[in-house]
């Protein structure tokens, strides 16, 4: 094995790996562990690694910050709504782009990706007065539409790649057996592209769950999401409530951190389909 | 095997394109119209021609925001590309506990910008932050990161790298996996060292991936808003604004939708310019058989 790493190389590799691990995980561990600390222990320097956990912060959170739980509900509605809408829309879009091809479909696909690069803040200007007039301001529906819009392009590319992997002979066999196109798409192909739908759904869900800009501009009360409430609390807390804020932050981040780490296989599939091969 | 599009094809595509049209394309084009008018929060338009653009270009704060955006975007993107490449190469050549390591590195990808700003602001606080206090203990001085525009923007850059490194890493990692392993086998038999193989095989074959990753990250960093807004609000004295914050201030704080729209349209053009390389390559791919 002439290809083994020399001791210096091994040391450098270990150093890089250790650094990247601490860099990625330490901030998250800091928040989550602080949420179980007593107020006086949170900012002790050097940080206490061993401590007796307390659930006081979480109890305080449930008794004093009702708004936070309402906002978690709003985030959940917006995220699920956007995921479902984007999923359905890109399923059909991906099918069409995979099975039909002409100069017009090629250009419409390029257009689909091109609009995806527009900065979100730009569309807030014209949508602000319109949403107001249509009574869509401060509603879940508006957030759902916005979040889905910003992800249908990538999702459609992901779905197209998954459809591309299903041989066209399967379509033909179904037609020979007398299936209609609708039956083929909604029954046979839907089942075969579940992986792609999962990959796309994770992106939309995580993005919508965490989104800040649209929520800040378009919600004022009824549809306020959790990141927005957290950002307001962040500015408002005084010395005694950091632990409670950290408890809220931990509840907000843990579900999606688990989702991303458990479903990392799908993330890779989605990113490679959506961008590298695109 | 591809069929020619027929009526049902367009039915399948219509929800997708209706959504894009209503929420993105028409609003973006309407921004151009807004930028040629004066208005109060987008209503009661009065034609002013290119007056808004003149006002934007005459505004020193706009140029400050443009410069800040340029500096932060470039600082962030190249550091990320370098780290992402090193990390991806490390993973491809094998690391212990691969699954767990992978999961750890992906974690920041799941964190909201709000939370990322909160925790970094916390750790960098000169009085209570663990990192800031460590820097002080090491004798490197006491820095109030959020107080001056330059250190504020450095912290914005750090937060940006923290949240987006997983994306850059994943893109490059996927690109590395796609390289044909037999090439390395052949090079090894010919006696090429590991470093030679990296320079002569990996890097040249990885250039398309690196370019696409670079363009994606440039586009996404260019629209940066939340980190700056939550950390410094563009201050002190509007000196740490980036373009998106400048737009927000004029539109939603000062109620000057005309100037905001002019800034917005300039950002649209900037993004499309950045994306044109990728879109050109993609259009050729979609039209061809493969």
Interface residues (C-beta under 8 A of the other chain):
Chain A: X3 X13 X16 X17 X20 X21 X23 X24 X25 X27 X28 X30 X31 X43 X45 X46 X47 X88 X89 X90 X92 X93 X95 X96 X97 X99 X100 X101 X102 X103 X104 X105 X106 X107 X108 X109 X110 X112 X113 X114 X115 X117 X118 X119 X120 X121 X122 X123 X124 X125 X126 X127 X128 X129 X130 X145 X146 X148 X149 X150 X152 X153 X156 X168 X181 X185 X206 X209 X210 X211 X212 X213 X217 X227 X228 X230 X231 X234 X245 X249 X252 X253 X256 X257 X259 X260 X261 X262 X264 X267 X268 X271 X272 X275 X276 X278
Chain B: X1 X2 X3 X4 X5 X6 X8 X9 X10 X12 X13 X15 X16 X17 X19 X20 X22 X23 X24 X25 X26 X27 X28 X30 X31 X34 X41 X42 X43 X83 X86 X87 X90 X95 X101 X102 X103 X104 X105 X106 X107 X108 X109 X110 X111 X112 X113 X114 X115 X116 X117 X118 X119 X120 X122 X123 X128 X130 X133 X162 X165 X166 X167 X170 X171 X173 X174 X175 X178 X188 X194 X209 X212 X213 X216 X219 X222 X223 X225 X226 X230 X244 X247 X248 X251 X252 X257 X260 X261 X264 X265 X267 X268 X271 X272 X274 X275 X278 X279 X282 X283 X285 X286 X287
